């Protein structure tokens, strides 16, 4: 019996439509450590270069709103807010 998902299957299945909360990032406080991207279970956060510094960008097609990114942020620049759909 197979109980695990196939590799890369979440790319085909957008999971963000049912979430209740979304991460909102305060880029002025963000230190670009990448912890949020590392702990995201859906790989919905990517670190990109903005103004010469690494900053997180959230793909809301895949973000489930679990809040792990906010919980792990060392400077608390990620806040979970109600998703206004």
N, CA, C and O atoms as a Maestro MAE file, in Angstrom:
{
 s_m_m2io_version
 :::
 2.0.0
}

f_m_ct {
 s_m_title
 :::
 protein
 m_atom[340] {
  # First column is atom index #
  i_m_mmod_type
  r_m_x_coord
  r_m_y_coord
  r_m_z_coord
  i_m_residue_number
  s_m_chain_name
  s_m_pdb_residue_name
  s_m_pdb_atom_name
  i_m_atomic_number
  :::
  1 25 0.841 -1.178 0.000 1 A "UNK " " N  " 7
  2 3 0.000 0.000 0.000 1 A "UNK " " CA " 6
  3 2 0.888 1.244 0.000 1 A "UNK " " C  " 6
  4 15 1.782 1.372 0.837 1 A "UNK " " O  " 8
  5 25 0.646 2.140 -0.920 2 A "UNK " " N  " 7
  6 3 1.429 3.371 -1.045 2 A "UNK " " CA " 6
  7 2 0.682 4.510 -0.353 2 A "UNK " " C  " 6
  8 15 -0.461 4.815 -0.694 2 A "UNK " " O  " 8
  9 25 1.347 5.138 0.627 3 A "UNK " " N  " 7
  10 3 0.673 6.213 1.351 3 A "UNK " " CA " 6
  11 2 1.367 7.564 1.184 3 A "UNK " " C  " 6
  12 15 0.901 8.565 1.727 3 A "UNK " " O  " 8
  13 25 2.446 7.606 0.457 4 A "UNK " " N  " 7
  14 3 3.135 8.868 0.244 4 A "UNK " " CA " 6
  15 2 2.812 9.419 -1.129 4 A "UNK " " C  " 6
  16 15 2.440 8.678 -2.039 4 A "UNK " " O  " 8
  17 25 2.954 10.708 -1.269 5 A "UNK " " N  " 7
  18 3 2.699 11.361 -2.549 5 A "UNK " " CA " 6
  19 2 3.914 11.193 -3.454 5 A "UNK " " C  " 6
  20 15 5.039 11.038 -2.980 5 A "UNK " " O  " 8
  21 25 3.679 11.226 -4.727 6 A "UNK " " N  " 7
  22 3 4.780 11.181 -5.682 6 A "UNK " " CA " 6
  23 2 5.593 12.454 -5.590 6 A "UNK " " C  " 6
  24 15 5.067 13.514 -5.251 6 A "UNK " " O  " 8
  25 25 6.863 12.351 -5.891 7 A "UNK " " N  " 7
  26 3 7.729 13.533 -5.900 7 A "UNK " " CA " 6
  27 2 7.187 14.562 -6.882 7 A "UNK " " C  " 6
  28 15 6.734 14.215 -7.972 7 A "UNK " " O  " 8
  29 25 7.238 15.808 -6.495 8 A "UNK " " N  " 7
  30 3 6.788 16.953 -7.311 8 A "UNK " " CA " 6
  31 2 5.290 16.976 -7.562 8 A "UNK " " C  " 6
  32 15 4.835 17.738 -8.415 8 A "UNK " " O  " 8
  33 25 4.506 16.176 -6.856 9 A "UNK " " N  " 7
  34 3 3.064 16.170 -7.114 9 A "UNK " " CA " 6
  35 2 2.378 17.436 -6.623 9 A "UNK " " C  " 6
  36 15 1.326 17.804 -7.146 9 A "UNK " " O  " 8
  37 25 2.954 18.113 -5.620 10 A "UNK " " N  " 7
  38 3 2.317 19.337 -5.135 10 A "UNK " " CA " 6
  39 2 2.415 20.463 -6.153 10 A "UNK " " C  " 6
  40 15 1.637 21.415 -6.093 10 A "UNK " " O  " 8
  41 25 3.346 20.373 -7.078 11 A "UNK " " N  " 7
  42 3 3.435 21.377 -8.139 11 A "UNK " " CA " 6
  43 2 2.182 21.335 -9.005 11 A "UNK " " C  " 6
  44 15 1.743 22.363 -9.521 11 A "UNK " " O  " 8
  45 25 1.610 20.153 -9.163 12 A "UNK " " N  " 7
  46 3 0.413 19.978 -9.983 12 A "UNK " " CA " 6
  47 2 -0.869 20.285 -9.204 12 A "UNK " " C  " 6
  48 15 -1.910 20.561 -9.800 12 A "UNK " " O  " 8
  49 25 -0.790 20.237 -7.874 13 A "UNK " " N  " 7
  50 3 -1.972 20.418 -7.030 13 A "UNK " " CA " 6
  51 2 -1.854 21.682 -6.202 13 A "UNK " " C  " 6
  52 15 -1.201 21.690 -5.158 13 A "UNK " " O  " 8
  53 25 -2.476 22.734 -6.659 14 A "UNK " " N  " 7
  54 3 -2.449 23.981 -5.900 14 A "UNK " " CA " 6
  55 2 -3.254 23.784 -4.621 14 A "UNK " " C  " 6
  56 15 -4.401 23.340 -4.658 14 A "UNK " " O  " 8
  57 25 -2.634 24.122 -3.483 15 A "UNK " " N  " 7
  58 3 -3.234 23.809 -2.192 15 A "UNK " " CA " 6
  59 2 -3.671 25.037 -1.410 15 A "UNK " " C  " 6
  60 15 -4.237 24.898 -0.326 15 A "UNK " " O  " 8
  61 25 -3.428 26.227 -1.925 16 A "UNK " " N  " 7
  62 3 -3.683 27.426 -1.147 16 A "UNK " " CA " 6
  63 2 -5.113 27.897 -1.084 16 A "UNK " " C  " 6
  64 15 -5.407 28.814 -0.317 16 A "UNK " " O  " 8
  65 25 -6.009 27.327 -1.839 17 A "UNK " " N  " 7
  66 3 -7.373 27.824 -1.913 17 A "UNK " " CA " 6
  67 2 -8.209 27.676 -0.669 17 A "UNK " " C  " 6
  68 15 -9.208 28.381 -0.519 17 A "UNK " " O  " 8
  69 25 -7.837 26.781 0.237 18 A "UNK " " N  " 7
  70 3 -8.668 26.522 1.411 18 A "UNK " " CA " 6
  71 2 -8.101 27.106 2.698 18 A "UNK " " C  " 6
  72 15 -8.686 26.913 3.764 18 A "UNK " " O  " 8
  73 25 -6.992 27.807 2.628 19 A "UNK " " N  " 7
  74 3 -6.372 28.319 3.859 19 A "UNK " " CA " 6
  75 2 -7.217 29.429 4.491 19 A "UNK " " C  " 6
  76 15 -8.048 30.048 3.827 19 A "UNK " " O  " 8
  77 25 -6.986 29.669 5.790 20 A "UNK " " N  " 7
  78 3 -7.681 30.709 6.531 20 A "UNK " " CA " 6
  79 2 -6.780 31.916 6.763 20 A "UNK " " C  " 6
  80 15 -7.242 33.057 6.744 20 A "UNK " " O  " 8
  81 25 -5.484 31.658 6.983 21 A "UNK " " N  " 7
  82 3 -4.520 32.729 7.256 21 A "UNK " " CA " 6
  83 2 -3.423 32.751 6.208 21 A "UNK " " C  " 6
  84 15 -3.096 31.727 5.608 21 A "UNK " " O  " 8
  85 25 -2.857 33.940 5.995 22 A "UNK " " N  " 7
  86 3 -1.723 34.082 5.076 22 A "UNK " " CA " 6
  87 2 -0.572 34.786 5.796 22 A "UNK " " C  " 6
  88 15 -0.799 35.603 6.689 22 A "UNK " " O  " 8
  89 25 0.653 34.466 5.406 23 A "UNK " " N  " 7
  90 3 1.789 35.177 5.986 23 A "UNK " " CA " 6
  91 2 1.968 36.537 5.322 23 A "UNK " " C  " 6
  92 15 1.937 36.655 4.097 23 A "UNK " " O  " 8
  93 25 2.155 37.557 6.146 24 A "UNK " " N  " 7
  94 3 2.432 38.904 5.656 24 A "UNK " " CA " 6
  95 2 3.814 39.275 6.180 24 A "UNK " " C  " 6
  96 15 4.068 39.212 7.383 24 A "UNK " " O  " 8
  97 25 4.702 39.660 5.277 25 A "UNK " " N  " 7
  98 3 6.101 39.895 5.626 25 A "UNK " " CA " 6
  99 2 6.407 41.381 5.692 25 A "UNK " " C  " 6
  100 15 6.099 42.131 4.765 25 A "UNK " " O  " 8
  101 25 7.011 41.797 6.787 26 A "UNK " " N  " 7
  102 3 7.495 43.167 6.944 26 A "UNK " " CA " 6
  103 2 8.936 43.184 6.434 26 A "UNK " " C  " 6
  104 15 9.862 42.813 7.155 26 A "UNK " " O  " 8
  105 25 9.116 43.615 5.194 27 A "UNK " " N  " 7
  106 3 10.440 43.585 4.563 27 A "UNK " " CA " 6
  107 2 11.426 44.547 5.210 27 A "UNK " " C  " 6
  108 15 12.636 44.382 5.051 27 A "UNK " " O  " 8
  109 25 10.944 45.536 5.926 28 A "UNK " " N  " 7
  110 3 11.849 46.443 6.641 28 A "UNK " " CA " 6
  111 2 12.521 45.754 7.825 28 A "UNK " " C  " 6
  112 15 13.642 46.107 8.190 28 A "UNK " " O  " 8
  113 25 11.851 44.785 8.421 29 A "UNK " " N  " 7
  114 3 12.408 44.044 9.549 29 A "UNK " " CA " 6
  115 2 13.150 42.774 9.122 29 A "UNK " " C  " 6
  116 15 14.003 42.276 9.857 29 A "UNK " " O  " 8
  117 25 12.829 42.254 7.939 30 A "UNK " " N  " 7
  118 3 13.385 40.983 7.471 30 A "UNK " " CA " 6
  119 2 14.898 41.076 7.315 30 A "UNK " " C  " 6
  120 15 15.418 42.022 6.724 30 A "UNK " " O  " 8
  121 25 15.606 40.066 7.862 31 A "UNK " " N  " 7
  122 3 17.067 40.029 7.757 31 A "UNK " " CA " 6
  123 2 17.534 39.080 6.650 31 A "UNK " " C  " 6
  124 15 18.738 38.933 6.439 31 A "UNK " " O  " 8
  125 25 16.613 38.441 5.950 32 A "UNK " " N  " 7
  126 3 16.959 37.586 4.819 32 A "UNK " " CA " 6
  127 2 17.636 36.286 5.198 32 A "UNK " " C  " 6
  128 15 18.433 35.758 4.422 32 A "UNK " " O  " 8
  129 25 17.335 35.756 6.376 33 A "UNK " " N  " 7
  130 3 18.003 34.536 6.851 33 A "UNK " " CA " 6
  131 2 17.536 33.276 6.115 33 A "UNK " " C  " 6
  132 15 18.277 32.296 6.033 33 A "UNK " " O  " 8
  133 25 16.316 33.300 5.584 34 A "UNK " " N  " 7
  134 3 15.805 32.160 4.825 34 A "UNK " " CA " 6
  135 2 15.172 31.061 5.660 34 A "UNK " " C  " 6
  136 15 14.796 30.022 5.118 34 A "UNK " " O  " 8
  137 25 15.045 31.264 6.968 35 A "UNK " " N  " 7
  138 3 14.425 30.242 7.812 35 A "UNK " " CA " 6
  139 2 12.996 29.936 7.382 35 A "UNK " " C  " 6
  140 15 12.578 28.778 7.387 35 A "UNK " " O  " 8
  141 25 12.253 30.962 7.014 36 A "UNK " " N  " 7
  142 3 10.856 30.772 6.606 36 A "UNK " " CA " 6
  143 2 10.769 29.840 5.394 36 A "UNK " " C  " 6
  144 15 9.902 28.967 5.337 36 A "UNK " " O  " 8
  145 25 11.665 30.029 4.435 37 A "UNK " " N  " 7
  146 3 11.680 29.195 3.236 37 A "UNK " " CA " 6
  147 2 12.078 27.757 3.576 37 A "UNK " " C  " 6
  148 15 11.563 26.808 2.984 37 A "UNK " " O  " 8
  149 25 12.986 27.606 4.521 38 A "UNK " " N  " 7
  150 3 13.466 26.273 4.888 38 A "UNK " " CA " 6
  151 2 12.400 25.451 5.605 38 A "UNK " " C  " 6
  152 15 12.348 24.235 5.427 38 A "UNK " " O  " 8
  153 25 11.551 26.081 6.407 39 A "UNK " " N  " 7
  154 3 10.559 25.329 7.176 39 A "UNK " " CA " 6
  155 2 9.219 25.168 6.464 39 A "UNK " " C  " 6
  156 15 8.367 24.414 6.935 39 A "UNK " " O  " 8
  157 25 9.014 25.847 5.355 40 A "UNK " " N  " 7
  158 3 7.734 25.766 4.641 40 A "UNK " " CA " 6
  159 2 7.516 24.347 4.095 40 A "UNK " " C  " 6
  160 15 8.288 23.890 3.252 40 A "UNK " " O  " 8
  161 25 6.473 23.647 4.567 41 A "UNK " " N  " 7
  162 3 6.254 22.267 4.125 41 A "UNK " " CA " 6
  163 2 5.828 22.148 2.669 41 A "UNK " " C  " 6
  164 15 5.933 21.069 2.087 41 A "UNK " " O  " 8
  165 25 5.355 23.218 2.077 42 A "UNK " " N  " 7
  166 3 4.912 23.184 0.687 42 A "UNK " " CA " 6
  167 2 5.890 23.848 -0.276 42 A "UNK " " C  " 6
  168 15 5.625 23.940 -1.475 42 A "UNK " " O  " 8
  169 25 7.026 24.310 0.255 43 A "UNK " " N  " 7
  170 3 8.010 25.011 -0.575 43 A "UNK " " CA " 6
  171 2 7.367 26.216 -1.273 43 A "UNK " " C  " 6
  172 15 7.690 26.533 -2.418 43 A "UNK " " O  " 8
  173 25 6.450 26.878 -0.559 44 A "UNK " " N  " 7
  174 3 5.726 28.018 -1.111 44 A "UNK " " CA " 6
  175 2 6.489 29.330 -0.942 44 A "UNK " " C  " 6
  176 15 6.071 30.361 -1.468 44 A "UNK " " O  " 8
  177 25 7.598 29.297 -0.215 45 A "UNK " " N  " 7
  178 3 8.383 30.511 0.003 45 A "UNK " " CA " 6
  179 2 9.729 30.346 -0.679 45 A "UNK " " C  " 6
  180 15 10.443 29.371 -0.444 45 A "UNK " " O  " 8
  181 25 10.062 31.293 -1.513 46 A "UNK " " N  " 7
  182 3 11.352 31.306 -2.217 46 A "UNK " " CA " 6
  183 2 12.106 32.559 -1.793 46 A "UNK " " C  " 6
  184 15 11.513 33.617 -1.582 46 A "UNK " " O  " 8
  185 25 13.401 32.424 -1.673 47 A "UNK " " N  " 7
  186 3 14.255 33.569 -1.381 47 A "UNK " " CA " 6
  187 2 14.721 34.155 -2.710 47 A "UNK " " C  " 6
  188 15 15.276 33.448 -3.551 47 A "UNK " " O  " 8
  189 25 14.489 35.459 -2.890 48 A "UNK " " N  " 7
  190 3 14.890 36.142 -4.121 48 A "UNK " " CA " 6
  191 2 15.694 37.391 -3.767 48 A "UNK " " C  " 6
  192 15 15.568 37.937 -2.671 48 A "UNK " " O  " 8
  193 25 16.499 37.820 -4.686 49 A "UNK " " N  " 7
  194 3 17.328 39.007 -4.484 49 A "UNK " " CA " 6
  195 2 16.498 40.261 -4.763 49 A "UNK " " C  " 6
  196 15 15.994 40.447 -5.871 49 A "UNK " " O  " 8
  197 25 16.360 41.122 -3.743 50 A "UNK " " N  " 7
  198 3 15.636 42.396 -3.874 50 A "UNK " " CA " 6
  199 2 16.519 43.486 -3.291 50 A "UNK " " C  " 6
  200 15 16.893 43.426 -2.120 50 A "UNK " " O  " 8
  201 25 16.847 44.464 -4.088 51 A "UNK " " N  " 7
  202 3 17.683 45.586 -3.640 51 A "UNK " " CA " 6
  203 2 18.993 45.101 -3.013 51 A "UNK " " C  " 6
  204 15 19.456 45.661 -2.019 51 A "UNK " " O  " 8
  205 25 19.572 44.076 -3.590 52 A "UNK " " N  " 7
  206 3 20.850 43.557 -3.127 52 A "UNK " " CA " 6
  207 2 20.796 42.655 -1.912 52 A "UNK " " C  " 6
  208 15 21.840 42.247 -1.403 52 A "UNK " " O  " 8
  209 25 19.587 42.330 -1.427 53 A "UNK " " N  " 7
  210 3 19.440 41.469 -0.248 53 A "UNK " " CA " 6
  211 2 18.465 40.339 -0.551 53 A "UNK " " C  " 6
  212 15 17.529 40.507 -1.333 53 A "UNK " " O  " 8
  213 25 18.692 39.186 0.077 54 A "UNK " " N  " 7
  214 3 17.770 38.062 -0.059 54 A "UNK " " CA " 6
  215 2 16.501 38.331 0.734 54 A "UNK " " C  " 6
  216 15 16.562 38.672 1.915 54 A "UNK " " O  " 8
  217 25 15.347 38.176 0.083 55 A "UNK " " N  " 7
  218 3 14.057 38.393 0.741 55 A "UNK " " CA " 6
  219 2 13.092 37.275 0.342 55 A "UNK " " C  " 6
  220 15 13.176 36.758 -0.772 55 A "UNK " " O  " 8
  221 25 12.178 36.898 1.238 56 A "UNK " " N  " 7
  222 3 11.220 35.830 0.935 56 A "UNK " " CA " 6
  223 2 10.028 36.331 0.119 56 A "UNK " " C  " 6
  224 15 9.507 37.424 0.344 56 A "UNK " " O  " 8
  225 25 9.621 35.506 -0.824 57 A "UNK " " N  " 7
  226 3 8.421 35.763 -1.626 57 A "UNK " " CA " 6
  227 2 7.515 34.546 -1.473 57 A "UNK " " C  " 6
  228 15 7.967 33.413 -1.643 57 A "UNK " " O  " 8
  229 25 6.250 34.766 -1.154 58 A "UNK " " N  " 7
  230 3 5.302 33.675 -0.924 58 A "UNK " " CA " 6
  231 2 4.467 33.438 -2.171 58 A "UNK " " C  " 6
  232 15 3.913 34.378 -2.741 58 A "UNK " " O  " 8
  233 25 4.375 32.171 -2.600 59 A "UNK " " N  " 7
  234 3 3.489 31.780 -3.690 59 A "UNK " " CA " 6
  235 2 2.186 31.323 -3.049 59 A "UNK " " C  " 6
  236 15 2.110 30.211 -2.526 59 A "UNK " " O  " 8
  237 25 1.165 32.166 -3.085 60 A "UNK " " N  " 7
  238 3 -0.093 31.884 -2.408 60 A "UNK " " CA " 6
  239 2 -0.909 30.788 -3.075 60 A "UNK " " C  " 6
  240 15 -1.920 30.355 -2.520 60 A "UNK " " O  " 8
  241 25 -0.495 30.328 -4.255 61 A "UNK " " N  " 7
  242 3 -1.139 29.171 -4.872 61 A "UNK " " CA " 6
  243 2 -0.879 27.908 -4.062 61 A "UNK " " C  " 6
  244 15 -1.673 26.968 -4.096 61 A "UNK " " O  " 8
  245 25 0.235 27.889 -3.331 62 A "UNK " " N  " 7
  246 3 0.640 26.694 -2.599 62 A "UNK " " CA " 6
  247 2 0.683 26.879 -1.080 62 A "UNK " " C  " 6
  248 15 0.747 25.892 -0.348 62 A "UNK " " O  " 8
  249 25 0.650 28.108 -0.600 63 A "UNK " " N  " 7
  250 3 0.700 28.369 0.846 63 A "UNK " " CA " 6
  251 2 -0.578 27.856 1.500 63 A "UNK " " C  " 6
  252 15 -1.684 28.200 1.082 63 A "UNK " " O  " 8
  253 25 -0.411 27.022 2.540 64 A "UNK " " N  " 7
  254 3 -1.555 26.476 3.270 64 A "UNK " " CA " 6
  255 2 -1.935 27.313 4.482 64 A "UNK " " C  " 6
  256 15 -2.958 27.063 5.119 64 A "UNK " " O  " 8
  257 25 -1.109 28.308 4.800 65 A "UNK " " N  " 7
  258 3 -1.408 29.157 5.948 65 A "UNK " " CA " 6
  259 2 -1.123 28.491 7.279 65 A "UNK " " C  " 6
  260 15 -1.770 28.804 8.278 65 A "UNK " " O  " 8
  261 25 -0.167 27.580 7.307 66 A "UNK " " N  " 7
  262 3 0.110 26.811 8.528 66 A "UNK " " CA " 6
  263 2 0.781 27.644 9.612 66 A "UNK " " C  " 6
  264 15 0.636 27.339 10.796 66 A "UNK " " O  " 8
  265 25 1.517 28.699 9.231 67 A "UNK " " N  " 7
  266 3 2.143 29.573 10.206 67 A "UNK " " CA " 6
  267 2 3.528 29.161 10.668 67 A "UNK " " C  " 6
  268 15 4.097 29.812 11.543 67 A "UNK " " O  " 8
  269 25 4.086 28.100 10.106 68 A "UNK " " N  " 7
  270 3 5.436 27.693 10.495 68 A "UNK " " CA " 6
  271 2 6.454 28.783 10.191 68 A "UNK " " C  " 6
  272 15 7.401 28.976 10.953 68 A "UNK " " O  " 8
  273 25 6.269 29.488 9.098 69 A "UNK " " N  " 7
  274 3 7.196 30.561 8.737 69 A "UNK " " CA " 6
  275 2 7.202 31.658 9.806 69 A "UNK " " C  " 6
  276 15 8.261 32.164 10.177 69 A "UNK " " O  " 8
  277 25 6.031 32.014 10.291 70 A "UNK " " N  " 7
  278 3 5.927 33.051 11.329 70 A "UNK " " CA " 6
  279 2 6.516 32.565 12.647 70 A "UNK " " C  " 6
  280 15 7.168 33.328 13.360 70 A "UNK " " O  " 8
  281 25 6.289 31.302 12.969 71 A "UNK " " N  " 7
  282 3 6.787 30.753 14.227 71 A "UNK " " CA " 6
  283 2 8.311 30.667 14.249 71 A "UNK " " C  " 6
  284 15 8.920 30.809 15.309 71 A "UNK " " O  " 8
  285 25 8.927 30.439 13.107 72 A "UNK " " N  " 7
  286 3 10.379 30.256 13.036 72 A "UNK " " CA " 6
  287 2 11.160 31.532 12.767 72 A "UNK " " C  " 6
  288 15 12.385 31.529 12.885 72 A "UNK " " O  " 8
  289 25 10.497 32.613 12.412 73 A "UNK " " N  " 7
  290 3 11.205 33.856 12.088 73 A "UNK " " CA " 6
  291 2 11.891 34.419 13.338 73 A "UNK " " C  " 6
  292 15 11.223 34.710 14.329 73 A "UNK " " O  " 8
  293 25 13.225 34.574 13.297 74 A "UNK " " N  " 7
  294 3 13.935 35.043 14.484 74 A "UNK " " CA " 6
  295 2 13.683 36.514 14.822 74 A "UNK " " C  " 6
  296 15 13.872 36.921 15.969 74 A "UNK " " O  " 8
  297 25 13.260 37.314 13.845 75 A "UNK " " N  " 7
  298 3 13.007 38.736 14.104 75 A "UNK " " CA " 6
  299 2 11.517 39.067 14.065 75 A "UNK " " C  " 6
  300 15 11.125 40.232 14.136 75 A "UNK " " O  " 8
  301 25 10.693 38.025 13.952 76 A "UNK " " N  " 7
  302 3 9.225 38.167 13.959 76 A "UNK " " CA " 6
  303 2 8.720 39.161 12.909 76 A "UNK " " C  " 6
  304 15 7.855 39.990 13.188 76 A "UNK " " O  " 8
  305 25 9.273 39.062 11.701 77 A "UNK " " N  " 7
  306 3 8.809 39.940 10.624 77 A "UNK " " CA " 6
  307 2 7.667 39.310 9.827 77 A "UNK " " C  " 6
  308 15 7.089 39.965 8.960 77 A "UNK " " O  " 8
  309 25 7.336 38.053 10.108 78 A "UNK " " N  " 7
  310 3 6.234 37.377 9.435 78 A "UNK " " CA " 6
  311 2 5.067 37.293 10.401 78 A "UNK " " C  " 6
  312 15 5.192 36.739 11.494 78 A "UNK " " O  " 8
  313 25 3.937 37.842 9.995 79 A "UNK " " N  " 7
  314 3 2.717 37.820 10.805 79 A "UNK " " CA " 6
  315 2 1.647 37.071 10.006 79 A "UNK " " C  " 6
  316 15 1.554 37.215 8.787 79 A "UNK " " O  " 8
  317 25 0.857 36.284 10.697 80 A "UNK " " N  " 7
  318 3 -0.248 35.579 10.052 80 A "UNK " " CA " 6
  319 2 -1.500 36.450 10.173 80 A "UNK " " C  " 6
  320 15 -1.899 36.848 11.267 80 A "UNK " " O  " 8
  321 25 -2.103 36.732 9.025 81 A "UNK " " N  " 7
  322 3 -3.310 37.553 8.990 81 A "UNK " " CA " 6
  323 2 -4.416 36.806 8.281 81 A "UNK " " C  " 6
  324 15 -4.155 35.944 7.442 81 A "UNK " " O  " 8
  325 25 -5.642 37.131 8.614 82 A "UNK " " N  " 7
  326 3 -6.812 36.503 7.994 82 A "UNK " " CA " 6
  327 2 -6.774 36.708 6.485 82 A "UNK " " C  " 6
  328 15 -6.567 37.825 6.013 82 A "UNK " " O  " 8
  329 25 -6.973 35.636 5.732 83 A "UNK " " N  " 7
  330 3 -6.992 35.698 4.273 83 A "UNK " " CA " 6
  331 2 -8.329 36.257 3.825 83 A "UNK " " C  " 6
  332 15 -9.379 35.662 4.069 83 A "UNK " " O  " 8
  333 25 -8.282 37.394 3.176 84 A "UNK " " N  " 7
  334 3 -9.513 38.053 2.702 84 A "UNK " " CA " 6
  335 2 -9.740 37.656 1.245 84 A "UNK " " C  " 6
  336 15 -9.207 38.270 0.321 84 A "UNK " " O  " 8
  337 25 -10.537 36.622 1.073 85 A "UNK " " N  " 7
  338 3 -10.792 36.100 -0.290 85 A "UNK " " CA " 6
  339 2 -11.959 36.780 -0.940 85 A "UNK " " C  " 6
  340 15 -12.304 36.461 -2.078 85 A "UNK " " O  " 8
  :::
 }
 m_bond[339] {
  # First column is bond index #
  i_m_from
  i_m_to
  i_m_order
  :::
  1 1 2 1
  2 2 3 1
  3 3 4 2
  4 3 5 1
  5 5 6 1
  6 6 7 1
  7 7 8 2
  8 7 9 1
  9 9 10 1
  10 10 11 1
  11 11 12 2
  12 11 13 1
  13 13 14 1
  14 14 15 1
  15 15 16 2
  16 15 17 1
  17 17 18 1
  18 18 19 1
  19 19 20 2
  20 19 21 1
  21 21 22 1
  22 22 23 1
  23 23 24 2
  24 23 25 1
  25 25 26 1
  26 26 27 1
  27 27 28 2
  28 27 29 1
  29 29 30 1
  30 30 31 1
  31 31 32 2
  32 31 33 1
  33 33 34 1
  34 34 35 1
  35 35 36 2
  36 35 37 1
  37 37 38 1
  38 38 39 1
  39 39 40 2
  40 39 41 1
  41 41 42 1
  42 42 43 1
  43 43 44 2
  44 43 45 1
  45 45 46 1
  46 46 47 1
  47 47 48 2
  48 47 49 1
  49 49 50 1
  50 50 51 1
  51 51 52 2
  52 51 53 1
  53 53 54 1
  54 54 55 1
  55 55 56 2
  56 55 57 1
  57 57 58 1
  58 58 59 1
  59 59 60 2
  60 59 61 1
  61 61 62 1
  62 62 63 1
  63 63 64 2
  64 63 65 1
  65 65 66 1
  66 66 67 1
  67 67 68 2
  68 67 69 1
  69 69 70 1
  70 70 71 1
  71 71 72 2
  72 71 73 1
  73 73 74 1
  74 74 75 1
  75 75 76 2
  76 75 77 1
  77 77 78 1
  78 78 79 1
  79 79 80 2
  80 79 81 1
  81 81 82 1
  82 82 83 1
  83 83 84 2
  84 83 85 1
  85 85 86 1
  86 86 87 1
  87 87 88 2
  88 87 89 1
  89 89 90 1
  90 90 91 1
  91 91 92 2
  92 91 93 1
  93 93 94 1
  94 94 95 1
  95 95 96 2
  96 95 97 1
  97 97 98 1
  98 98 99 1
  99 99 100 2
  100 99 101 1
  101 101 102 1
  102 102 103 1
  103 103 104 2
  104 103 105 1
  105 105 106 1
  106 106 107 1
  107 107 108 2
  108 107 109 1
  109 109 110 1
  110 110 111 1
  111 111 112 2
  112 111 113 1
  113 113 114 1
  114 114 115 1
  115 115 116 2
  116 115 117 1
  117 117 118 1
  118 118 119 1
  119 119 120 2
  120 119 121 1
  121 121 122 1
  122 122 123 1
  123 123 124 2
  124 123 125 1
  125 125 126 1
  126 126 127 1
  127 127 128 2
  128 127 129 1
  129 129 130 1
  130 130 131 1
  131 131 132 2
  132 131 133 1
  133 133 134 1
  134 134 135 1
  135 135 136 2
  136 135 137 1
  137 137 138 1
  138 138 139 1
  139 139 140 2
  140 139 141 1
  141 141 142 1
  142 142 143 1
  143 143 144 2
  144 143 145 1
  145 145 146 1
  146 146 147 1
  147 147 148 2
  148 147 149 1
  149 149 150 1
  150 150 151 1
  151 151 152 2
  152 151 153 1
  153 153 154 1
  154 154 155 1
  155 155 156 2
  156 155 157 1
  157 157 158 1
  158 158 159 1
  159 159 160 2
  160 159 161 1
  161 161 162 1
  162 162 163 1
  163 163 164 2
  164 163 165 1
  165 165 166 1
  166 166 167 1
  167 167 168 2
  168 167 169 1
  169 169 170 1
  170 170 171 1
  171 171 172 2
  172 171 173 1
  173 173 174 1
  174 174 175 1
  175 175 176 2
  176 175 177 1
  177 177 178 1
  178 178 179 1
  179 179 180 2
  180 179 181 1
  181 181 182 1
  182 182 183 1
  183 183 184 2
  184 183 185 1
  185 185 186 1
  186 186 187 1
  187 187 188 2
  188 187 189 1
  189 189 190 1
  190 190 191 1
  191 191 192 2
  192 191 193 1
  193 193 194 1
  194 194 195 1
  195 195 196 2
  196 195 197 1
  197 197 198 1
  198 198 199 1
  199 199 200 2
  200 199 201 1
  201 201 202 1
  202 202 203 1
  203 203 204 2
  204 203 205 1
  205 205 206 1
  206 206 207 1
  207 207 208 2
  208 207 209 1
  209 209 210 1
  210 210 211 1
  211 211 212 2
  212 211 213 1
  213 213 214 1
  214 214 215 1
  215 215 216 2
  216 215 217 1
  217 217 218 1
  218 218 219 1
  219 219 220 2
  220 219 221 1
  221 221 222 1
  222 222 223 1
  223 223 224 2
  224 223 225 1
  225 225 226 1
  226 226 227 1
  227 227 228 2
  228 227 229 1
  229 229 230 1
  230 230 231 1
  231 231 232 2
  232 231 233 1
  233 233 234 1
  234 234 235 1
  235 235 236 2
  236 235 237 1
  237 237 238 1
  238 238 239 1
  239 239 240 2
  240 239 241 1
  241 241 242 1
  242 242 243 1
  243 243 244 2
  244 243 245 1
  245 245 246 1
  246 246 247 1
  247 247 248 2
  248 247 249 1
  249 249 250 1
  250 250 251 1
  251 251 252 2
  252 251 253 1
  253 253 254 1
  254 254 255 1
  255 255 256 2
  256 255 257 1
  257 257 258 1
  258 258 259 1
  259 259 260 2
  260 259 261 1
  261 261 262 1
  262 262 263 1
  263 263 264 2
  264 263 265 1
  265 265 266 1
  266 266 267 1
  267 267 268 2
  268 267 269 1
  269 269 270 1
  270 270 271 1
  271 271 272 2
  272 271 273 1
  273 273 274 1
  274 274 275 1
  275 275 276 2
  276 275 277 1
  277 277 278 1
  278 278 279 1
  279 279 280 2
  280 279 281 1
  281 281 282 1
  282 282 283 1
  283 283 284 2
  284 283 285 1
  285 285 286 1
  286 286 287 1
  287 287 288 2
  288 287 289 1
  289 289 290 1
  290 290 291 1
  291 291 292 2
  292 291 293 1
  293 293 294 1
  294 294 295 1
  295 295 296 2
  296 295 297 1
  297 297 298 1
  298 298 299 1
  299 299 300 2
  300 299 301 1
  301 301 302 1
  302 302 303 1
  303 303 304 2
  304 303 305 1
  305 305 306 1
  306 306 307 1
  307 307 308 2
  308 307 309 1
  309 309 310 1
  310 310 311 1
  311 311 312 2
  312 311 313 1
  313 313 314 1
  314 314 315 1
  315 315 316 2
  316 315 317 1
  317 317 318 1
  318 318 319 1
  319 319 320 2
  320 319 321 1
  321 321 322 1
  322 322 323 1
  323 323 324 2
  324 323 325 1
  325 325 326 1
  326 326 327 1
  327 327 328 2
  328 327 329 1
  329 329 330 1
  330 330 331 1
  331 331 332 2
  332 331 333 1
  333 333 334 1
  334 334 335 1
  335 335 336 2
  336 335 337 1
  337 337 338 1
  338 338 339 1
  339 339 340 2
  :::
 }
}
